[in-house]
Each structure stands twice: as structure tokens, then as C-alpha cells.
Amino acid sequence: MSEQTHIIIAGAGLAGLFTAYALTGRGVKVRVVDPLPPGSGASRAAAGMLAPCYEAVLERPEAGDPLLKACLAARTAWEEVAGPLAEEAGMEIGYDPRPSLARAAADAPAGWLDSVSEYLDELGLPYAPAGEEEMLELPLDGQVDNRAVITALVHLLEARGVDFHRGDLKGVIGGIIVDARGWQGPGASPVKGTAVSLAPHVGLPDRVVRFGNRYLAPKAGRVVLGAVSQAGISDTRVSEEDVQALLGDAAKLYPAVRETEVLERWSGVRPRAQDGLPILGWARTNRYLIGGYFRNGVLLAPLMGQWAASHILDGALPPEAIPFSPDRLSLSAT
Ligand SMILES: Cc1cc2nc3c(=O)[nH]c(=O)nc-3n(C[C@H](O)[C@H](O)[C@H](O)COP(=O)(O)OP(=O)(O)OC[C@H]3O[C@@H](n4cnc5c(N)ncnc54)[C@H](O)[C@@H]3O)c2cc1C
């Protein structure tokens, strides 16, 4: 395929933006269409954790699981992309490779942390004991500021000549369309997530801490506390009950949560395929699907964007990406 091809990307979340980044890096002309301003969806709602290990702890995949392998490869991709992206955009993106910490939630069963280290041993994933409070340090898990990444990508892509158009695919005829519409894309269903941010305060952690299904992720000027998850829900109204559940769980370990100000509360909608794996590949000759990133979209987006670009331009897809083909899904007409 000629690199002068004009490609239209539907969806200006991190899936679409990183695909645009990879395509324009190869000299392809790109137009991005979205009815909302770039990064209005799940990508803005995320906490920005790059967490192949703790996400595995939550989901317990077996060694060799395709998503786990992709998440580990995606972590390396972030290591490579963070510097050049920030440099080209001329902006900070809050990339923070310091290891995250894992600790038992207040209501965790006795021996929970031991079960985590046993599981990580089984999979050969690295960790180290940390602190006096029985924590594990996860050297592969870091974070980035996802909102800063969106701002940097939009700035950089505009400078590369990408045309951002406020609208949808109506009226688009012919050409290649990359469908990156998040939970509204083919094969994806919604999983609502709710989080809050807190004003930085003495007694709150200074790096990412995971405890059970919750986390505190300190960023410049705010500490993100998440997340409540609800499958099948796409309504982004924030429930006070969910906010109180988050604050209550975190305050049991970090009482400072009750002493500081809640700066913002929000809900976003994660895109999940029926088997929980990402979606990457051709749906039909001119429609390429990229999405289904579910809980790991910030982590996966740079790698998946690179994979999509080389698949579209060179017809080449690495074997690790084959399990993510849309062929495995029963898609209605796309
Ligand atoms: C509370 C929460 C916390 C999270 N934390 C993390 C985390 O710490 N780490 C991590 O890796 N992941 C995290 N995630 C998951 C991550 O946010 C998602 O996997 C990722 O953002 C999905 O990116 P996306 O671009 O596919 O979707 P989105 O960001 O939702 O983008 C889809 C875009 O498509 C647009 N669109 C919709 N319809 C159309 C149309 N017809 N035409 C054109 N455009 C359209 C939408 O307006 C939107 O801008 C979290 C998610 C939530 C909700």
C-alpha cells in the first residue's frame, strides 16, 4: 500500500491517536473524525497505570496468555515511545517508570500478599518485598499521565498535518477507515468505571499503590483514586455511592484520604470484547478495527498502534497479535 494513502480514523481516544501517530510516522496522511473533542472517552477517564503485572494479579491468566504477553510487550513499547513523544510534542507526559506497590486491601483474606508472590513466581514476573507494611514492589508496573499524553499527541499530530474533524463517519465514502470508536465500536461492549482525584496531601502515597481492586496514582497536582467497575453500563453519570465506596476503601489504609479535598469525580466507559482480548485486524477490505482494550488501553495503545500501522501498510502482523483478530468475534455488519 502506498504511504501517500489517505486514512480516516474514527475515534480520537488513545487507540485512534496512537494509530495516527504510527501511521503519520510512516508518512501517511491521516484524518481523525470524532463527534467529541479528542480524548473525551475512556482515555481521559483512565488512571494512566502501565501495569502488566498487577492487572495479571487481578485477572490471573496463565503463563503464555496472549493478553499478558501483549501487555508485557506494550510496557517495553512505552519505555521506547515515552521520550520521543514528549520531545516531539515539547510537553511533559508524566511518564513515571518507578515501580508500583501492591498491598493487601483492608478486607483482604489472610495470606493474600503471599498468594500474589506465589502467582508472580509461577509466571516468572519480577517483584521485591517493600516497606515495613508488607508491600510488594512491581518493577514492571509504572504510570503515565494519560490526559497529558492525549494533549501531547493531539499537538504533535496537528503539527504533522493530521486533520481533526468534529463529526462521525456519515458521508465518508471509500478509502481505508480505521475504526477506533472504543465501546461504541464493533465487537465491544461497555464496562463503566468510576474514579476521583484528590488534592495531594501528607499521608497519601507518592507513587502508585494498588490494593485489591483499588489504587492511588499520584500525578502532577492530583492523586487519582479508582476504580469502581460495572459491566454492561454505558451511562457516565457519577454515582455518589460509588464515590463513597472508593473513598471508604482507600481511607481504611490511608486516613489522609478523608483529610484532603476531592478535586474531581468522573465515570468513563471501557471497551470490552466478549473474551476480554483486544481487537486488531481487518473486518472487511477497507475497514480496520482497533480496540477492545478494556482495562489496559493506556498500556496497550502505543504497541497496538504500531502493529495496526504495519498491518495496514505492509500486510505484516506479528504472531503475538493473531489471537486479537476480529475473525474470532461474531460481528454484526460493520
Ligand atoms: C476509570 C477508568 C480507569 C482506567 N484506568 C486505566 C489504567 O490505569 N491503565 C490503562 O491502561 N487503562 C485504563 N483504563 C482503560 C482505558 O481507559 C481504555 O482501555 C482506553 O482508554 C480505550 O481507548 P479507546 O481509544 O479505545 O476508547 P476511547 O478513549 O473511549 O475513545 C473512543 C472515541 O471514539 C469516539 N467515537 C464514538 N463514536 C464515534 C463515531 N461514530 N465516530 C467517530 N468517533 C466516535 C468517542 O467520542 C471517543 O473519543 C481505564 C478506564 C477507566 C474507565
The ligand as an ORCA input file, in Angstrom:
! r2SCAN-3c Opt
* xyz 0 1
  C     -11.971      4.637     35.358
  C     -11.043      4.012     34.350
  C      -9.725      3.790     34.693
  C      -8.842      3.220     33.766
  N      -7.534      3.090     34.112
  C      -6.655      2.580     33.212
  C      -5.283      2.492     33.547
  O      -4.855      2.912     34.623
  N      -4.432      1.948     32.621
  C      -4.867      1.501     31.410
  O      -4.039      1.010     30.634
  N      -6.169      1.594     31.060
  C      -7.070      2.118     31.929
  N      -8.391      2.225     31.589
  C      -8.835      1.681     30.306
  C      -8.578      2.657     29.155
  O      -9.049      3.932     29.531
  C      -9.296      2.204     27.888
  O      -8.979      0.868     27.589
  C      -8.851      3.058     26.697
  O      -8.905      4.424     27.009
  C      -9.722      2.777     25.476
  O      -9.273      3.649     24.455
  P     -10.118      3.836     23.130
  O      -9.411      4.852     22.333
  O     -10.419      2.504     22.538
  O     -11.547      4.392     23.644
  P     -11.990      5.881     23.997
  O     -10.954      6.618     24.725
  O     -13.330      5.747     24.650
  O     -12.146      6.591     22.580
  C     -13.166      6.268     21.680
  C     -13.505      7.532     20.900
  O     -14.421      7.186     19.847
  C     -15.306      8.262     19.707
  N     -16.490      7.866     18.937
  C     -17.612      7.233     19.369
  N     -18.483      7.091     18.367
  C     -17.900      7.617     17.244
  C     -18.315      7.747     15.880
  N     -19.492      7.297     15.448
  N     -17.455      8.318     15.001
  C     -16.242      8.776     15.412
  N     -15.810      8.676     16.700
  C     -16.630      8.095     17.595
  C     -15.590      8.698     21.127
  O     -16.114     10.037     21.168
  C     -14.211      8.593     21.747
  O     -13.497      9.822     21.672
  C      -9.306      2.827     32.480
  C     -10.632      3.076     32.126
  C     -11.496      3.671     33.038
  C     -12.912      3.953     32.629
*
